[in-house]
Amino acid sequence: MLMSNYSYLATMAIEQKYATPYGDLECYECYVVFHLKTTEVTVELAKHVLGLSNDHYKGRKYVFISEREFASNVDPEAYKFVNPRQMIGHAIVSEDANVKAEAVSEMELFKGTVSFFPSVKEAANWAETVVRPA
């Protein structure tokens, strides 16, 4: 089971938390953690969640960390809502082997830096190396 008690990010202060119908979205200084709670990643989900992320960061660069407890069907059209000038990295977090296999095919859809991690803490540490202070 993934560690979703939010204590793993104690070193970085949360800037804003958004509750969405698809899962909680937590915005930190240089990354967002999305706790996916659905088995479908649709165009509507992407439009909503990426819209919140882009609005929050207001032109700042960030990494999107997607915590997935189970495999999800990802509509390739969902990636059309990514703003590559802002979202410069994508980390997929799961301990599920099916999610990892799914992530490999999903990596082709994103034009920035992509990686897979077993924990949000590891993904957050990676995000801090991807997004360098201006």
C-alpha positions as CSV (number, residue, x, y, z in Angstrom):
1,M,0.0,0.0,0.0
2,L,1.3,3.5,-0.9
3,M,2.1,5.9,1.9
4,S,-0.6,8.6,1.6
5,N,-0.5,10.1,5.0
6,Y,1.3,13.2,3.6
7,S,4.1,13.0,6.3
8,Y,6.6,11.9,3.7
9,L,7.0,15.5,2.5
10,A,7.7,17.1,5.8
11,T,10.7,19.0,4.5
12,M,8.8,21.0,1.9
13,A,5.8,23.1,2.9
14,I,2.5,22.5,1.1
15,E,1.4,25.7,-0.7
16,Q,-2.1,24.6,-1.6
17,K,-4.3,21.5,-1.5
18,Y,-7.2,21.0,-3.9
19,A,-9.9,18.3,-3.5
20,T,-11.0,17.1,-7.0
21,P,-13.5,14.4,-8.0
22,Y,-10.5,12.4,-9.3
23,G,-8.3,12.6,-6.2
24,D,-6.4,15.2,-4.0
25,L,-3.9,17.5,-5.6
26,E,-1.2,19.0,-3.4
27,C,1.0,21.8,-4.6
28,Y,4.5,22.3,-3.3
29,E,7.2,24.8,-4.3
30,C,8.3,23.0,-7.4
31,Y,6.1,19.9,-7.7
32,V,2.5,18.8,-7.5
33,V,1.4,15.5,-6.0
34,F,-1.8,14.0,-7.4
35,H,-3.3,11.1,-5.5
36,L,-5.2,9.4,-8.3
37,K,-8.4,7.8,-7.1
38,T,-9.9,6.6,-10.4
39,T,-9.2,3.9,-12.9
40,E,-9.7,6.2,-15.9
41,V,-7.5,9.1,-16.8
42,T,-9.8,11.0,-19.2
43,V,-9.6,14.2,-21.1
44,E,-11.9,15.8,-18.6
45,L,-9.7,14.7,-15.7
46,A,-6.6,16.1,-17.4
47,K,-8.2,19.3,-18.3
48,H,-9.4,19.8,-14.7
49,V,-6.3,18.7,-12.8
50,L,-3.7,20.2,-15.2
51,G,-5.7,23.4,-15.3
52,L,-5.5,23.7,-11.5
53,S,-1.8,22.9,-11.6
54,N,-1.0,25.5,-14.3
55,D,-3.1,28.1,-12.6
56,H,-1.4,27.5,-9.2
57,Y,2.1,27.7,-10.6
58,K,1.3,30.8,-12.8
59,G,4.1,30.3,-15.3
60,R,6.6,28.7,-12.9
61,K,8.1,25.3,-13.9
62,Y,7.0,22.2,-11.9
63,V,7.0,18.4,-11.9
64,F,3.8,16.5,-11.8
65,I,3.9,13.5,-9.5
66,S,1.1,11.0,-10.0
67,E,0.6,8.6,-7.2
68,R,-1.3,5.5,-8.4
69,E,-2.3,2.6,-6.2
70,F,-3.7,0.6,-9.2
71,A,-3.4,0.5,-13.0
72,S,-5.5,3.1,-14.8
73,N,-6.5,3.5,-18.4
74,V,-4.9,6.6,-19.8
75,D,-6.5,8.4,-22.7
76,P,-3.6,9.6,-24.9
77,E,-5.6,12.7,-25.7
78,A,-5.2,13.7,-22.0
79,Y,-1.6,14.6,-22.6
80,K,-2.7,17.4,-25.0
81,F,-3.5,19.5,-21.9
82,V,0.1,19.4,-20.7
83,N,1.9,22.8,-21.0
84,P,5.5,21.7,-21.6
85,R,6.8,25.2,-20.6
86,Q,5.4,24.7,-17.1
87,M,5.2,20.9,-16.5
88,I,8.8,19.9,-17.3
89,G,8.8,16.5,-15.5
90,H,6.4,13.7,-14.8
91,A,6.9,11.1,-12.1
92,I,4.6,8.1,-11.8
93,V,4.6,6.5,-8.3
94,S,3.4,3.0,-7.5
95,E,4.4,-0.2,-6.0
96,D,2.1,-2.1,-8.4
97,A,4.0,-3.9,-11.3
98,N,1.0,-3.3,-13.6
99,V,1.3,0.4,-13.1
100,K,5.0,0.3,-13.9
101,A,4.3,-1.6,-17.2
102,E,1.6,1.0,-18.0
103,A,4.0,3.9,-17.2
104,V,6.5,2.6,-19.8
105,S,4.0,3.1,-22.6
106,E,2.8,6.4,-21.1
107,M,6.3,7.8,-21.2
108,E,6.1,8.1,-25.0
109,L,3.2,10.5,-24.6
110,F,5.1,13.1,-22.5
111,K,7.8,15.2,-24.2
112,G,9.6,16.2,-20.9
113,T,11.5,14.2,-18.3
114,V,9.7,11.1,-17.0
115,S,10.5,8.6,-14.3
116,F,9.0,5.9,-12.2
117,F,9.4,5.6,-8.4
118,P,8.1,3.3,-5.6
119,S,7.5,6.2,-3.2
120,V,6.4,9.8,-3.4
121,K,9.4,10.8,-1.2
122,E,11.8,9.5,-3.9
123,A,9.8,11.2,-6.6
124,A,9.8,14.5,-4.7
125,N,13.5,14.4,-4.2
126,W,13.9,13.8,-7.9
127,A,11.6,16.7,-8.8
128,E,13.7,19.0,-6.8
129,T,16.7,18.1,-9.0
130,V,14.6,18.6,-12.2
131,V,13.3,22.0,-11.3
132,R,16.2,24.3,-10.5
133,P,15.6,27.6,-8.8
134,A,15.7,30.6,-11.2
